[in-house]
Every structure is written in C-alpha cells, then in structure tokens.
Amino acid sequence: DAYTRSVMEKLHKEGVLLGLASGRAIDHLMMNYKEKWGLSFQFDAFIGMNGGQVYYGKEGVRHEYHLLKKETIKHIIEMMEPFHLNPFLYEGEAMKVKYMDDATRASMIRNGEEAYPVKHVEDLWSNDNGKVCMRVREEDMPKIYAYAVAHETPEFRAFKTQTTMLEFMDPRVNKGY
C-alpha cells in the first residue's frame, strides 16, 4: 500500500538497507518488485530459496548455500513415487518438472515463469539443487506430509509452505541463516 511504500522510501533515503526474502529462487520476478511496487530504488539484498540463496545488489554477488546433492534429490523423488506426485525444481529462470500438468500450467501463468518437462526422470537429479517441491492435493497433504517427515534423513527435511505445497531442503537452510 501507499503507506508501506512511503516508509520504505524514507528508510532507504536515510541509508537503511532493505531486502526481500522468499522461498522462491532469486530471479527476474524478484528483481522486478521495485517496478511492481512503484519504488524509486532497487532492494539492497535478496534472499531466495528460504535462505539458500543470497544476492547482494551493490556488489552484484550471489551465493548459494547447502544445496541438496544429486543423490539426495534422487532419494527424495524415488521415496515419494508411491504418491504419484509431479516433483519440480527451480533451475535458472524456470521450473524443471517431471511432466506438464494443470497445476504447473497454472503456476506458469500465475507467476510468469517458464516450466519444462524433463526427457527422463533421471534429469531431475542431474545437478545439485536448493530444493525439491511437490504439489499435493489439500485433502492428501496430512498423510503425505506425515510420510515425508517420518522418512527425513540428516541430508533433508520436509515441510509445508502452503496447504498444497510440500518442499524438501537441507536442514541447515532457513531465512534467518
């Protein structure tokens, strides 16, 4: 709202550094909030992937922390296979998905981002990555979430970020980190 923008503008003029934190990857969408919110300045820092990515604007430096190893991503996807979910990972400016479905298409429209299905399921774990996400029907979430938490290892933790979104990340990552 206008009041929040005016407070942010005043703080920034007084030298207070301002940043954004999100569970999403740092991408053009996050960088465009300056325009979207009608601010006269760019944010000084961005935190993405729930704390797994940090971008310092003035230095133009980006850091990534505690990525899931390829083997861990494979384990997570195979562990969740009985539920027939469509795992996806953020890669660059797009989502890498197991297959295209209505939820993926809706997300593409809602968030203005691209998605591409992999040719082979193994392509989902071809690189280390910050997190694995899975959309879950709301009525199935309690059972699926309980299963995921019961099968956590020291390499990953499972958590809900929405009533229909299940995510897996390295347990050391959080926005406070």
Beta strands, then each sheet from edge to edge (+ up, - down):
strand 1: 19-21
strand 2: 45-48
strand 3: 53-56
strand 4: 61-64
strand 5: 87-91
strand 6: 94-97
strand 7: 114-117
strand 8: 131-135
strand 9: 157-162
strand 10: 165-169
sheet 1: 1+ 2+ 3- 4+
sheet 2: 7+ 6+ 5- 8+ 10- 9+
end
